[in-house]
Amino acid sequence: MTWQKSSYSNEGGDCIYVAAAPDGTVRLRESDDPEVIVSATRHGLTAFLAVTKESGVERTMKGWSPACHA
């Protein structure tokens, strides 16, 4: 599986990586703890991101890294 750094990441730490798994799921991990991997279907991830954007969660999250928000 090939991991790709999110296009929203820059050269700083605490960034998100994404990979397409052989079983068709999408895998996500954070650079700080790469052993923890979240797996989701493409549909599930798309739905999660849509709800997150609609609710404004991305604007109120604590602990996000400015280094990854170019």
N, C-alpha and C positions, 0 to 999 in steps of 0.2 A: 504494500500500500504506500502511495506517495503522498506525503503531507505537504500542503501549500499554505503559506502564511496569508492571512486575510489581507485584502487590498486596503483595509482601513488601518493596518499596522504600519509602523515605520521601523526605524532601527532600534527603538527602545525595547525594554522588556515587557513582560506581562501581556503577551499577544496571543491571539487565537489562531489555531491552525485547523484546516479542514482537509478531509480526504474522502474519496469515494471508495467504499469497501467492495470487495468482490461479490458480496451478497446483495448489492444494490442500495445499501443504506449509506447515510452520510455520517461520518465520524468527526467529532470536534474535540479538541484538547487545548489546554492553556500551556504556555511556555513555562510557567512557574511550577506546574505539577503535571508533566506529560504522561504520567502513568494513569491518570484519571481520564477516561475517554467516555464521552457521551455519544450514544448511537441513536439515530432517528431515521425514519423513512423520509424521503424528500417531501412528501405531502405533510407529514407531521412537523418537520422543521419549518416549512413554509407557513403553516398555520400558526405555529408558536411565534415566529417572527412577526406575523401580521398582528396578532393579539398584543404583542409587546409594543409595537409601534403605535397601535390605536390607544393603548392605555397610558402611553407616555412614560413607561417604565425606564426606557433608556435615558431619560432626562433626570430621573430621580434616584438612579442606582448609586449606592455609596461604594467606594473602593475601586471604581473604574480607573484605568490608567490613562492619563492624558497622552502618554507616549504612543498609545495605540490608536488614537483618534486624530489622524492627520487632517 
